[in-house]
Amino acid sequence: MKWMIASDIHGSAYYCRQMLEAYQREQADRLLLLGDILYHGPRNDLPRDYNPKEVIAMLNPLQNSILCVRGNCDTEVDQMVLQFPILADYCLLWSGRRMIFATHGHHFNQQSLPPLHPGDILLHGHTHVPKCVEEKTYLYCNPGSVSIPKEESWHGYMTLEDNRFFWKDLSGDVRMEYRL
């Protein structure tokens, strides 16, 4: 199974469109969104083509292909307009024998770990910075941000297939890779 993993769209129709073009190009089986879908948040500038209603219209037709966790900018009112669940604090995926704890990152993160076994993976967005860090007992991964990248990173996403993570920019160019 091939997953595309993205985070922090923050209501940008421009970058959401590019993300969905990448999703089609990747021919991924599922799209995992790590939160902050519609609202830009008070700490961020408005992203390019900020238009939450257009983002809603682009994502809802994919409702059966999207798995999503709640970001710190996502609310119950967002759930009223999105036709796929967005309010779970985390979800669990498996890659072989490794559990992937997928969350947004504002509750569970490297400073506040969820329950993990040695070798498990903590996957979250929130910081807008792509990362892959081998910690002593777990792997930490972050896809970065679709619309508001920080620390001189790129607008991008990740894929997971055959025990390999790839970090890509929205044009599909590989920026980082990690084999489990």
N, C-alpha and C positions, 0 to 999 in steps of 0.2 A: 504494500500500500504506500502511496506517495502522499505526503502531507505538505501543504504550503502553510507557513506560519507567519503571521503579520501582526503588528501592533500599532496603536496610536495613530489612527486615521484622523481623528480630531475634526471631523466634519468637512474635510477637504474633498470636494467633488473631483478636482483635477487629479490629485494623487490617488484617490480611490479608483478612478477610471484606469489609471496606469497599473494599479495593483491588480485589478480584475483582468486587464489585458495580459499581465504576467501569469495570472492563475490559468487562463486559457492556454497560453503558450506552454506553461509547465505541464499541462494535462494532469494536474494533481487530482487525486480522488476526493480529498476534503480540504477545506480551508479552515484553519484554526486562527481565530482572532483573539488576541490577548488584551482586549479592552480598550477603552477610550475611543469609542466609535464616532459619536456625533458632536460632542461639545469640545471646544478648544481649551477650556479651563482658564482660570484667571491668571495663571502664571505665564501663559503662552501668548504670543502674538497671534492674530488671526492667520491661519494657513492660507495658501493660495486657493482661490475660488471656494472660500468657505460657504458651503451650501448643504447643511444637514439634510434638508428634504430631498435633494438630489442623491445624496449618499444612501438614504433610506430606499429610494426608488431603484438604485443599482444593486443593493444587497438583498432586498426582500425576495427577488426571483430565485436567489440561490439558497433559500432557507433550508432546504434539505441537504445541502452540502456544507453548511457552516456550523462549526462548533465554536462557542464563544465564552469567555469568562468576563467578569465585571471589572472594569477599571474604576479608578477613583473619580472619573468624570462621567460615569454612566449611572443613570438613575431609573427609578420605576417609570417615570414619564417616557424615557427612551424605549423601555420595553413595550409600552403601549403602541408604538409605531413600528417597531421591528418585529418581524414575523418568525424569529428564531430566538431561543432563550439566550439572554445576556447577563443574567443576574447571579450566576454561580460564582463563588469566590475562587474556585479552582476546578480543574478536571484532571483526570488521570489517564495517561496513555501508556502503552507498552511498546518497547523496541527490544525484541528478544526477551531476555530476562530482566531488563532494566525498566524500572518505573520512571515515567516522566511526569513530574508534578508541574502542571501548567497553570499559571496564575498571572495576574497583572503585575504584581510586584510591590504594591503599596502596603499590603499586609504581610505577605510571605516574601522574603528576600534573603540575601546573604547575611544580613544582620538579625533576621528573625526567621529561622529555618522552619519549614514544615517537617512533619515526620518523614525522614528519609532513611533508607538502608544504604549501606556502603555500595557505591556504584550507581546509585540512582541519579536522576537528572532534575535539577531545578531550572525551569524554563519560565522566564517572565519578560515583560516589556517594561513600561513605566519610565525608565531612565532615558529612553530615546537614543541609547548608545549600543551598537552591536558588540556582543562580547561572547567569548568562549574561554572559560577559566576552569582549569582542572584544580579543584580543591582537594584536600586530603582524602575526604570520604565521598565526595559527590562531584558532579560536573555542573557548572552554571553556564547557561546559554541565554542570550538575549538577541532577538531579531533586529533591534533598533527601532526606528520609527518610519512609517510609510510617509508621513507628511511633515514632521518637524524634527529632523535629525539634529542631534547635538554633538558637541565635541568634535566638530569637523568630520562627522561621519556622513553617510549617504542615505538617500531615500531608498528604503529597501525592505527585504523580507528574508525568510529562510525557507529551505525545503528539508524534508527528512524522508529518505528512501534508502532501503537496503543498509540500515545502520550507518548512514552518512548524512551529516548536516552540511548544508551549503548556505552561506550568507551571500545574497545577491542584491545588486542594485535593481531598480525598477525596469531597466532595459534587459535584465537577465544575466549581466556579467557577474561572474563569481568573484567575490571579494575575500572570502575566507572559506575554509573547509575543515571538517573534523570527522574522523572515522571512529565510531564507537568500538 
